[in-house]
Amino acid sequence: LPILNFFRRNGVLPTGILIDERFLDHRNPGRHPERPERIAALLELTRGLAPERFAFLKPRPADQEELLAVHSEAYVEEIAASRDRDLTILDPDTSAGRRSYDTALLAAGGVLTLLDAVLAGEIANGFAFVRPPGHHAERDRAMGFCLFNNVAIAAEHLRRWYGILRVMILDWDVHHGNGTQAHFYDDPDALYVSLHQFPFYPGTGAAGEVGKGEAQGTTVNVPLRAGAGDPEYLDAFRRVVEPVARQFAPQFLLVSAGWDGHENDPMSGHRVSTAAYTAFARGTLALARELCDGRCVAVLEGGYTTASLAECAAAALAEFSADDEAGGPLPEPGAETPPVDEVVAIQKRFWELPA
Ligand SMILES: [Zn+2]
């Protein structure tokens, strides 16, 4: 495995960081919010981290078979053909330049590099700072700045190579991950839990979208109106995310980590503080340690103000690399909130949830 910088600290495994200057190569035209500067800010951040706590990994490209576990052959060919043109418009928000396809292969493959390192016992957990992002990408459709669905490809990799069927995906990006939900909607062994602004782009993610057939209950949507922030997020974590995760009992936890609901990020109407996002990272890792030997890999989705993006990423990395006993309890939500009441009322058909 291409680990460039690998240390064990008193027998504690490092946190893997997957980042690469090649993630700067995908460019959208004009003043697009999903821009290379996002990765530049994270490159600068990660260069300053204490080397004894982190292992830096380089991505490999995803292969065709890995892409085809989630996308159609015609779609992969369509994206590959973008290499031959300066600009391919895929959707009103989403485009590809000559180097976007290769960058997207590295984004999807980079997450797999981290999974392999976790399962080889070389890192405890990991963060994939990749672009383009993935959770809006559908089987045969690019949208919402996303080309390939990195997190769905990752879940399928766990199944194919490791026999890990029960995978939980926690998506705290402020947008609903329609592509991820669609891929797993009838799959009872994949739990998709999303907190997002609603109604909002892309339009999906109502609380009543719960999965289909035997998979009912394994899609858990927490739609939150504009203006929501720390109280709703922390309430949802306590009353929905934690109990559902414990009952589902995943073998691996994946995170679609977007920080575009941050109070300083103009992309959305949510007002989540850095402290609440930090609590999410701590609580997620605590669930992974409790339920699946700490196996957890987070994948960058949104986050468009580079200052708050880097601040939240730094705080999450500190949580992921902290010792078991560090951190302390999550902050109190303060109050039970009506939108979470609604989710509890719907999901208690499938899970035992506190009233
Ligand atoms: Zn987003």
Residues whose N, C-alpha, C, O or C-beta is under 5 A from the ligand:
A	BS01	ZN	D173 V174 H175 G258 D260 G302
